[in-house]
Amino acid sequence: MFKKNVGGIDRTLRILVGIALLVAFGLNPSSQYSWLYLIGIVPLATGLLSTCPLYSIFGLNTCPRK
């Protein structure tokens, strides 16, 4: 599996933003560009899994060191 590279605050923000975007999609599904709210799946998934592929590519890590 992937190495964890998303820390506490970063993880919390990702989950909150993901949920907010998905709720916005649920509240306004008939809008012309409402499908863009589904992008919220990405931050939600990376927050829940504590890993971000882009962080791995760029060598970033917000997890506390062990």
N, CA, C and O of each residue as an XYZ file, in Angstrom:
264
protein
N       0.845     -1.180      0.000
C       0.000      0.000      0.000
C       0.887      1.238      0.000
O       2.113      1.136      0.031
N       0.266      2.385     -0.034
C       1.007      3.639     -0.067
C       1.494      4.023      1.322
O       0.890      3.665      2.333
N       2.596      4.755      1.348
C       3.131      5.269      2.601
C       2.279      6.459      3.048
O       1.886      7.286      2.226
N       1.995      6.542      4.341
C       1.194      7.653      4.853
C       2.029      8.933      4.807
O       3.149      8.973      5.317
N       1.469      9.977      4.191
C       2.186     11.240      4.083
C       1.279     12.448      4.325
O       1.652     13.574      3.996
N       0.099     12.229      4.893
C      -0.841     13.310      5.198
C      -1.027     13.345      6.714
O      -1.476     12.370      7.317
N      -0.678     14.479      7.319
C      -0.742     14.624      8.770
C      -2.105     15.055      9.279
O      -3.072     15.118      8.520
N      -2.176     15.355     10.583
C      -3.419     15.617     11.290
C      -4.267     16.753     10.760
O      -5.407     16.534     10.352
N      -3.732     17.964     10.757
C      -4.516     19.130     10.316
C      -4.829     19.015      8.826
O      -5.950     19.289      8.399
N      -3.850     18.615      8.053
C      -4.042     18.444      6.610
C      -5.133     17.405      6.348
O      -5.989     17.599      5.485
N      -5.095     16.326      7.082
C      -6.081     15.254      6.918
C      -7.488     15.745      7.266
O      -8.444     15.477      6.538
N      -7.607     16.463      8.382
C      -8.906     16.989      8.809
C      -9.475     17.954      7.777
O     -10.660     17.888      7.451
N      -8.642     18.845      7.265
C      -9.106     19.807      6.255
C      -9.545     19.108      4.978
O     -10.552     19.485      4.379
N      -8.806     18.107      4.563
C      -9.179     17.362      3.356
C     -10.538     16.688      3.523
O     -11.374     16.726      2.620
N     -10.751     16.076      4.677
C     -12.022     15.399      4.927
C     -13.166     16.407      4.951
O     -14.221     16.158      4.367
N     -12.971     17.539      5.619
C     -14.027     18.548      5.696
C     -14.343     19.149      4.330
O     -15.512     19.338      3.995
N     -13.325     19.447      3.547
C     -13.551     20.005      2.208
C     -14.251     18.982      1.322
O     -15.167     19.331      0.576
N     -13.831     17.732      1.397
C     -14.470     16.681      0.605
C     -15.933     16.520      0.944
O     -16.777     16.426      0.053
N     -16.240     16.486      2.237
C     -17.632     16.358      2.669
C     -18.441     17.571      2.238
O     -19.573     17.431      1.776
N     -17.864     18.773      2.387
C     -18.573     19.998      2.009
C     -18.915     20.003      0.514
O     -20.022     20.381      0.132
N     -17.979     19.589     -0.319
C     -18.244     19.555     -1.759
C     -19.314     18.517     -2.112
O     -20.154     18.762     -2.978
N     -19.284     17.379     -1.454
C     -20.294     16.355     -1.735
C     -21.669     16.775     -1.228
O     -22.680     16.461     -1.857
N     -21.723     17.474     -0.107
C     -23.002     17.989      0.395
C     -23.537     19.057     -0.562
O     -24.736     19.104     -0.837
N     -22.647     19.911     -1.066
C     -23.064     20.937     -2.029
C     -23.630     20.283     -3.283
O     -24.596     20.788     -3.855
N     -23.057     19.182     -3.714
C     -23.595     18.449     -4.860
C     -24.986     17.905     -4.546
O     -25.890     17.965     -5.380
N     -25.146     17.378     -3.344
C     -26.439     16.835     -2.951
C     -27.521     17.889     -2.839
O     -28.692     17.605     -3.094
N     -27.144     19.110     -2.459
C     -28.115     20.183     -2.308
C     -28.471     20.851     -3.637
O     -29.521     21.484     -3.754
N     -27.607     20.712     -4.626
C     -27.824     21.404     -5.895
C     -27.496     20.480     -7.068
O     -26.609     20.803     -7.858
N     -28.180     19.343     -7.210
C     -27.823     18.390     -8.263
C     -28.273     18.792     -9.667
O     -27.798     18.219    -10.647
N     -29.167     19.752     -9.782
C     -29.698     20.093    -11.106
C     -28.944     21.232    -11.783
O     -29.287     21.607    -12.904
N     -27.944     21.782    -11.143
C     -27.154     22.856    -11.735
C     -26.352     22.329    -12.921
O     -26.042     21.140    -12.998
N     -26.023     23.230    -13.842
C     -25.321     22.820    -15.055
C     -23.948     22.225    -14.746
O     -23.556     21.241    -15.372
N     -23.222     22.791    -13.812
C     -21.878     22.320    -13.488
C     -21.818     21.639    -12.123
O     -20.766     21.639    -11.484
N     -22.904     21.072    -11.677
C     -22.923     20.442    -10.357
C     -22.004     19.230    -10.293
O     -21.566     18.858     -9.204
N     -21.702     18.610    -11.415
C     -20.800     17.455    -11.425
C     -19.408     17.828    -10.933
O     -18.659     16.955    -10.494
N     -19.045     19.113    -10.997
C     -17.734     19.535    -10.502
C     -17.600     19.332     -8.996
O     -16.492     19.174     -8.482
N     -18.737     19.336     -8.286
C     -18.694     19.089     -6.850
C     -18.208     17.678     -6.539
O     -17.729     17.419     -5.435
N     -18.324     16.775     -7.489
C     -17.876     15.404     -7.265
C     -16.360     15.309     -7.130
O     -15.833     14.263     -6.749
N     -15.659     16.393     -7.439
C     -14.212     16.440     -7.204
C     -13.937     16.273     -5.712
O     -12.819     15.933     -5.325
N     -14.937     16.509     -4.879
C     -14.796     16.332     -3.436
C     -14.437     14.912     -3.035
O     -13.980     14.684     -1.915
N     -14.636     13.958     -3.928
C     -14.255     12.573     -3.644
C     -12.744     12.460     -3.454
O     -12.279     11.669     -2.634
N     -11.981     13.242     -4.204
C     -10.513     13.154     -4.140
C      -9.989     13.580     -2.771
O      -9.280     12.794     -2.142
N     -10.299     14.793     -2.269
C      -9.771     15.134     -0.940
C     -10.330     14.246      0.166
O      -9.641     13.969      1.147
N     -11.567     13.801      0.015
C     -12.140     12.906      1.012
C     -11.377     11.583      1.052
O     -11.048     11.092      2.132
N     -11.099     11.013     -0.093
C     -10.370      9.740     -0.151
C      -8.947      9.889      0.361
O      -8.476      9.046      1.124
N      -8.249     10.953     -0.046
C      -6.867     11.124      0.409
C      -6.820     11.416      1.904
O      -5.865     11.032      2.579
N      -7.832     12.086      2.426
C      -7.879     12.336      3.862
C      -8.164     11.073      4.650
O      -7.541     10.833      5.684
N      -9.092     10.269      4.178
C      -9.430      9.033      4.880
C      -8.308      8.004      4.812
O      -8.100      7.253      5.765
N      -7.588      7.963      3.703
C      -6.500      6.998      3.534
C      -5.156      7.513      4.072
O      -4.201      6.745      4.182
N      -5.080      8.801      4.404
C      -3.852      9.439      4.911
C      -2.688      9.345      3.931
O      -1.529      9.304      4.343
N      -2.987      9.312      2.667
C      -1.930      9.284      1.663
C      -2.347     10.123      0.461
O      -3.511     10.132      0.061
N      -1.375     10.821     -0.101
C      -1.640     11.664     -1.261
C      -0.593     11.353     -2.335
O       0.601     11.546     -2.104
N      -1.022     10.878     -3.496
C      -0.063     10.564     -4.556
C       0.767     11.774     -5.004
O       1.947     11.627     -5.321
N       0.165     12.956     -5.034
C       0.924     14.147     -5.420
C       2.009     14.481     -4.403
O       3.096     14.920     -4.778
N       1.721     14.278     -3.124
C       2.742     14.481     -2.096
C       3.910     13.531     -2.338
O       5.068     13.918     -2.177
N       3.618     12.304     -2.720
C       4.675     11.326     -2.992
C       5.532     11.764     -4.178
O       6.755     11.635     -4.143
N       4.895     12.277     -5.221
C       5.624     12.717     -6.412
C       6.555     13.878     -6.087
O       7.700     13.910     -6.538
N       6.055     14.836     -5.296
C       6.844     16.022     -4.984
C       7.699     15.871     -3.733
O       8.445     16.785     -3.382
N       7.603     14.739     -3.060
C       8.427     14.493     -1.876
C       7.965     15.230     -0.635
O       8.769     15.490      0.260
N       6.698     15.569     -0.561
C       6.154     16.266      0.606
C       5.625     15.270      1.618
O       5.241     14.154      1.269
N       5.610     15.688      2.889
C       5.102     14.834      3.954
C       4.666     15.725      5.101
O       5.479     16.484      5.629
N       3.398     15.652      5.500
C       2.907     16.455      6.615
C       2.682     15.595      7.856
O       2.201     16.097      8.872
N       3.019     14.314      7.791
C       2.917     13.451      8.965
C       4.045     13.776      9.940
O       5.159     14.098      9.526
N       3.751     13.689     11.227
C       4.827     13.878     12.195
C       5.839     12.742     12.063
O       5.481     11.604     11.761
N       7.081     13.067     12.292
C       8.138     12.043     12.171
C       8.068     11.060     13.308
O       7.723     11.421     14.433
N       8.392      9.818     13.019
C       8.350      8.771     14.026
C       9.705      8.603     14.676
O       9.867      7.760     15.558
